[in-house]
Amino acid sequence: MKKLFIFSIIIAMLSACVTNPITEDNITVRSKPEPGWSFASSLIPGLTQFINGEYIEALIYAGTYLGPALYIGTLLKEDPNNPDESYIPPEDQQAYTIALSVAMISVFWSYLDGVYSSYEYAHQWQIIDAKIKAQQRKQELETIEKAQKAFETKLNKAINTSEVVYLIKGTARTVDVTLSNATGGTEQHFDIWLPFFLGYERFPGEFLYISAQNKGAQGTVTVEIFYKGHLYKQSTSSGSYAIATASGSKPE
């Protein structure tokens, strides 16, 4: 029994040394752990470890179970008094007991390790997945911030160098736009993502007009007209398919 105890300790130490933790580098190629299944799959030595990607552990547990089980099969002899029955000869009883004990220890350790590691992997997955999502969100915000700064830079340049600038902004996603252009004609633009501006270095026309309709069920829309670097007209609307309109003759 002392040898069996030492053997079980060796199995536990080997198993602890060959874990395959989930990391940021391998999470994309690892399946998401489902610890609830481990209570059933761990009944088969090595199966849960194989599912969790711990292939060396799976081999250890499967080997220390199947090896003794196959060995026990070689110990079985046909009962001369009953050909349909098998028995273990007295001289092989000790070997049978040892082999059976080793197999049962393998089942026991495999079950405990399978259930524990499955929940540990699930915990690792949650932490790393949350970290990756936070990093992605941070990158998205940085990208949005850069785009906003680039837009503001272009807008400010247009306001300072153009006679007329039409600006549309707000929380709505897209709008349909109608405006009066530099030649006095009418332009329409559809499904325009906000924010959006259009500048005219020279605007011979006398009438300024900009109208934007929200294409969604919610959100705000603001239209602004800048004339020679100054805000001239402004209008805001909110709600489903609301329309914001700003217009006026060119200031003297």
ABEGO torsion letter per residue (X at the ends): XAAAAAAAAAAAAAAAAABBBBBAAAAAABBBBBAAAAAAAAABBGAAAAAAGBAAAAAAAAAAAAAAAAAAAAABBBBAABAABBBBBAAAAAAAAAAAAAAAAAAAAAAAAAAAAAAAAAAAAAAAAAAAAAAAAAAAAAAAAAAAAAAAAAAAAAAAABABBBBBBEABABBBBBBBBAAGBBBBBBGBBOBBBBBBABBABABBBBBBBBABABEBBBBBBBBGGBBABBBBBBEBGBBBBBBEBBBX
